[in-house]
Amino acid sequence: MHIKMYTKGYCSYCHAAKSLLKKRGLEYEEIPVSGDARAEQEMRELSGRRTVPQIFIDDKPIGGYTELVELDMEGKL
């Protein structure tokens, strides 16, 4: 499973998502978008959303922290 997450440093939901993934022992690729217009544009094009975090599992957009928690509760992480 390949997890990619677009984040901003000040985002509490980003920190919570990273904490959950670490707790589950899952590695992830973090792409900070603060001050990086190219990365932020890429995130918007791939997800259709402007908010962070934007999380992708195996290149499929799953949404943000709330959706990540839902997957975890369903045992799908």
N, C-alpha and C positions, 0 to 999 in steps of 0.2 A: 504494500500500500504506500503510495506516495502522497504526502500531504503538503500543500503549499498554502501559505497564509500571508495575505497582504495586511500590513499593520501600520499604526502610527504610535509613536512612543508614549504619548499622553493618554492613550485610549485604555480605559479600565476593562472594557470587554476584550480587548486584544490580550491584555495581561491575564485575564481569567481564562481565555481560550488556550493560551500557551501553558498555563498552569495545569489545566485539565489534561492536555496532551502529555505533558511531562509525567503527571500522576499515573497515567495509563501506560507509560513507557513507550510512547510513540514519538518517533522522530518527525520533524517537519522542516520545511524550507520556509524561512521568513523573508518576506520582501517588504522592507520599510518604504512607505510612500511619502513620508513627510519630506518636503523639499525636493522631491523627485517627480517632476511633472510627467516624465515618460512612463515611470512605473505606475503612477496613479491613472494615467490614461489607459494603460494596458489593463489594469484592474477593472476599470469601467467598461471597457470593450468586452472583456471576458465574462464579467458577471452581470453587466447591465445595471450595476448599483454604484452608488457613490460613498456608502458608509463602510467603515472598517469595524471589525476584521471582515475580510472576504476570504473564505476558506474553500479550497478545492481538494477533493480526494480523487486521485487517479484522473486528474484533469477535468473532473466534473464539479461544477459549482454547487456547493451545498448551502451556502448562505453565510450567516455570521455565527456568533456565540450561541444564540438560542437554538439554532438548528444543530449545532455541534453537540449541545447538551441533550437534545432529543435523540440524536443518533446514539449517544453514549447510554442513555436510559433504555434504549431498545436493544442494547447489546451489539450494535453494528459498528463499533469502533474497533 
